[in-house]
Amino acid sequence: MSLPAFRVSEPVKGELRILQLYPEAMNIYGDWGNTLAVARRASWHGYTPVILEYNVGDEFPEDVDIILGGGGQDSGQVKIIDDLPTIAPALTRLASEGVPMLVICGMYQLFGHEFTTVGGSTLTGVGILDVRTQGSETRLIGNIVTESEEFGTIVGYENHSGKTVVGPGSTPLGQVTLGAGNNGDDSSEGARTGNVIGTYLHGSLLPKNPAIADFLIRTAAERRYGSFEPGALDDSLEQQARRSAQSRPR
Ligand code: GLN
């Protein structure tokens, strides 16, 4: 299916380098779709997306503009846990320099201080987000809708055993109106410190939440080029997908 003309623009505003963390081990429930959504939307805004991947043992690419990470089963998190400390200093430095990051579920948990699995293993995180997670016997599963001051209504899907508590060093991304969120108790969902966002929402998240995709692109363009010149995008397809997702029961 060819896209309507308004969806195609000549990328003339420069490159944006998009790094996906551990796609081999941490990429469930369509989270790679976030990378595809950011890349496609960046090109519609007139930028040239360059997609990079980092897997266990690779050389970490330091010159990046956006960092994305997907979710994973406990077993996937165990596969990367010994490698994660080797890139933690670079991730921490890039976060402190304002590089926009979006990490989903399992990677969200590992961007916190630690995740203790339901089996009792404690996985040490990078500590960029001030969150701590404890696995539980009951999985929190289903469609989810939250309200965020900056991004409005956020729609997605959650499936996690971990219950996350946000500490004073981060702020929740939003408040749950349908679903469980961070822990099913305090109605918070996700966490944010600076330009780093963690959330439990799979789906993939960004095709149905273009405001968050544009936040990542805008922040990256402003950091690399000093300004962000948005393209004239028609989000009618995205709005249709949001309405459809929001109409689904839990
Ligand atoms: N393994 C983690 C948990 O169960 C994360 C799951 C995920 O990324 N969907 O909480």
Residues whose N, C-alpha, C, O or C-beta is under 5 A from the ligand:
A	BS01	LIG	G71 G72 Q73 D74 I104 C105 G106 N159 H160 S161 G162
